[in-house]
Every structure is written in C-alpha cells, then in structure tokens.
Amino acid sequence: MRTAFDFTPLFRSSVGFDRIVDMLENASRATAVDNWPPYDIARAGEDDYRVTMAVAGFSQDELSITQEQNVLMVSGHKAEEDTGEYLHRGIAGRTFQRRFQLADHVKVTGAVLENGLLTIDLKREIPEEMKPRRIEIGSGGTATRRIEAGKQAA
C-alpha cells in the first residue's frame, strides 16, 4: 500500500532517510487509534522531553517501561479483581501497551509514578563526534602537502 505522498524528491537529495519514509507510510496505515491511557508529550528543554501518562489505579509493579533501539514501550497489566457487582464501571483498569518512536540518540533518563501520573523523562544526547565542529582553513597549501606526503608513503 502506497501513501498519497510522493517521496521521490526526498530520495534525490538525501541519503539515509529510508526509516523516516517507512515511519510515515506505517503511520498512514494505522487502522485503529487507541486513545487509552491518555498521555502528553512535552518539550522540557532544547534536548529534553517528557511523556506523561494518566495511569490511575496502576501500581509500580503493574507497569513496565522498556526501550529497544528507537522504540519506547510502556505497558500495564492489571489483575482483575472481583470485589462485587458493579452498577457502573467507569474507571478503566485494562491491560495496555503504548509505543513511542524515538529519534536517534534519545535516551530515557528517568521515570516517576506519582498521583496516578507516570512521567518519563527523555534526553537527546548527540555524541561528541556527531556535533558540528569548526574546520580551520590553512594557508599556503599545507593541507595539500600533507595529502601528497601521505600518497608517497603508501
């Protein structure tokens, strides 16, 4: 199944963005959107993010947070308890699994469960070798001489 978008111009001028196109195509194929439990995603700083989920009724033992490569998965398993006959049951306590796609170099730094809200802190940590760096420009052809000297030695 193809999307209505044509990504050909993106492929003409970029390299290594295959995963982004796949993510866009997968998002367009999503059939049923499960909106439980409700959650917020907030930017807490330039490289800091926070996911807050409303998981009222779940304890720490009933929640699980895992990160594999670029996927953050939050799941909850609530044991059924029969405490009587319900006339109305409006508090959801069902099992859930919520997945979040993470960008490269985004790591979970902590998680807290307080007052029925699960808060997960994330931080983008770009490795030093991937950060922009200034390249000094030499004068008098010193870079050319080093390259030529390397060729002679090989």
Secondary structure, DSSP 8 states (H G I E B T S, - for coil): ---SS--HHHHHH-SS-HHHHHHHHHHHH-------S-EEEEE-SSSEEEEEEE-TT--GGGEEEEEETTEEEEEE-------S--S---S----EEEEEE--TTEEEEEEEEETTEEEEEEEE---GGGS-------STTHHHHHHHHHHHH-
